[in-house]
């Protein structure tokens, strides 16, 4: 069940990891990459294609009041998205390293969509934020390394 259907979580933002489909990881490699981060991660709803390649999973980090739905997308939709991202990012203040990564996006035809959720917590004391955004950044870093790709944060116009 997607976190979009879970009343305990609220969607916050969506990130992307773009990569060449030939580097699509196996389900087990993806699971191990997430677990290698350490901490208290729960993986559920793990789905794979018939070729033992990763399709989707849900990752929950109860300690950080955060969760993610990860899904695999490939094909023409990704190529169109890459063109949009390149246009959108071309006029932003990218560093030289980010600009170099932007130039590599044309070679990518697959992506992971990382839907980031915040666990809705009802505390009697007033506190602004319980969710730790570091969790999603660690997951993005692991996924990008696993598939030799590039992580994108469209909300902050940054390329990781």
C-alpha positions as CSV (number, residue, x, y, z in Angstrom):
1,X,0.0,0.0,0.0
2,X,1.4,3.4,-1.0
3,X,1.9,6.0,1.7
4,X,-0.4,8.2,-0.3
5,X,-3.1,5.9,0.9
6,X,-1.9,6.0,4.6
7,X,-3.6,8.6,6.8
8,X,-0.6,8.5,9.2
9,X,1.6,10.2,6.5
10,X,1.5,13.4,4.6
11,X,3.4,13.9,1.3
12,X,6.1,16.6,1.5
13,X,8.1,16.6,-1.7
14,X,9.3,14.5,-4.6
15,X,13.0,13.8,-5.5
16,X,14.4,12.0,-8.5
17,X,17.4,9.8,-9.2
18,X,18.2,9.7,-12.9
19,X,20.3,6.9,-14.4
20,X,21.0,4.6,-17.4
21,X,18.5,1.8,-17.4
22,X,21.3,-0.7,-17.9
23,X,22.4,0.1,-14.4
24,X,19.0,-0.7,-12.9
25,X,19.7,-2.5,-9.7
26,X,18.3,-5.8,-8.5
27,X,15.7,-5.8,-5.8
28,X,18.1,-7.2,-3.2
29,X,20.8,-4.7,-4.1
30,X,18.4,-1.9,-3.6
31,X,17.2,-3.2,-0.3
32,X,20.8,-3.7,0.9
33,X,21.7,-0.2,-0.1
34,X,18.9,1.3,2.0
35,X,19.7,-1.0,5.0
36,X,23.5,-0.1,4.7
37,X,22.7,3.4,5.8
38,X,22.2,2.1,9.3
39,X,19.6,3.2,11.7
40,X,16.1,1.9,12.1
41,X,14.7,1.6,8.6
42,X,11.6,-0.5,7.8
43,X,11.2,-1.7,4.2
44,X,7.8,-2.9,3.0
45,X,5.7,-3.4,-0.1
46,X,8.8,-4.5,-2.0
47,X,7.9,-5.1,-5.6
48,X,10.1,-6.4,-8.4
49,X,9.9,-7.3,-12.1
50,X,10.1,-10.8,-13.3
51,X,13.8,-10.3,-14.0
52,X,14.5,-9.7,-10.2
53,X,15.0,-6.0,-10.9
54,X,13.6,-3.3,-8.5
55,X,10.2,-1.8,-9.2
56,X,9.1,-0.2,-5.9
57,X,9.3,-0.2,-2.2
58,X,8.2,1.8,0.9
59,X,10.9,2.9,3.3
60,X,9.9,4.1,6.8
61,X,12.2,5.7,9.3
62,X,10.2,5.9,12.5
63,X,13.0,7.6,14.4
64,X,12.9,10.5,12.0
65,X,9.1,10.6,11.5
66,X,9.8,10.2,7.8
67,X,9.0,7.8,5.0
68,X,9.5,7.3,1.3
69,X,7.8,5.5,-1.6
70,X,10.4,4.6,-4.2
71,X,9.3,3.7,-7.7
72,X,11.1,2.9,-10.9
73,X,10.2,4.6,-14.2
74,X,11.8,4.2,-17.6
75,X,11.4,5.1,-21.3
76,X,10.1,8.2,-23.1
77,X,8.6,9.7,-20.0
78,X,12.1,10.0,-18.5
79,X,13.6,11.4,-21.7
80,X,11.0,14.1,-21.7
81,X,11.5,14.8,-18.0
82,X,15.3,15.1,-18.6
83,X,14.7,17.8,-21.3
84,X,12.4,19.7,-18.9
85,X,14.9,19.5,-16.1
86,X,17.8,20.7,-18.3
87,X,15.8,23.7,-19.4
88,X,14.6,24.5,-15.8
89,X,18.1,24.1,-14.3
90,X,20.0,25.9,-17.1
91,X,19.2,29.4,-15.7
92,X,19.9,28.6,-12.1
93,X,23.0,29.3,-10.1
94,X,24.6,25.9,-10.4
95,X,28.1,25.2,-9.2
96,X,30.6,23.9,-11.7
97,X,30.1,20.3,-10.3
98,X,26.3,20.6,-10.6
99,X,26.6,22.0,-14.1
100,X,28.8,19.0,-15.2
101,X,26.2,16.6,-13.8
102,X,23.5,18.5,-15.6
103,X,25.3,17.9,-18.9
104,X,25.3,14.1,-18.3
105,X,21.5,13.9,-17.9
106,X,21.0,13.3,-21.7
107,X,22.4,9.8,-21.3
108,X,19.8,8.7,-18.8
109,X,16.6,6.9,-19.7
110,X,15.4,5.7,-16.2
111,X,14.7,7.2,-12.9
112,X,13.6,6.5,-9.3
113,X,10.8,8.7,-8.1
114,X,11.3,9.3,-4.4
115,X,8.1,10.5,-2.8
116,X,9.0,11.9,0.7
117,X,6.4,11.8,3.4
118,X,6.2,13.1,7.0
119,X,4.6,11.1,9.7
120,X,1.8,13.0,11.2
121,X,2.5,13.2,14.9
122,X,0.2,14.6,17.5
123,X,2.1,15.9,20.4
124,X,0.6,18.0,23.2
125,X,3.8,20.2,23.4
126,X,4.3,22.8,20.7
127,X,7.1,21.8,18.3
128,X,7.4,22.9,14.7
129,X,9.1,19.9,13.0
130,X,9.6,16.3,13.9
131,X,10.7,15.0,10.6
132,X,14.4,14.8,9.9
133,X,15.1,15.6,6.2
134,X,18.5,13.9,6.5
135,X,16.9,10.6,5.9
136,X,15.8,11.3,2.4
137,X,19.2,12.8,1.5
138,X,21.0,9.6,2.7
139,X,18.6,7.5,0.6
140,X,19.1,9.6,-2.5
141,X,22.9,9.4,-2.1
142,X,22.7,5.6,-1.8
143,X,20.4,5.2,-4.7
144,X,22.5,7.5,-7.0
145,X,25.7,5.6,-6.1
146,X,24.0,2.2,-6.6
147,X,22.9,2.9,-10.1
148,X,25.7,5.4,-11.0
149,X,23.2,8.2,-11.5
150,X,22.4,11.7,-10.4
151,X,20.0,12.7,-7.6
152,X,17.8,15.8,-8.3
153,X,16.0,18.0,-5.8
154,X,13.7,20.1,-7.9
155,X,12.3,22.1,-5.0
156,X,15.7,23.6,-4.2
157,X,17.0,23.4,-7.8
158,X,20.0,21.3,-6.7
159,X,21.8,18.4,-8.3
160,X,23.4,16.0,-5.9
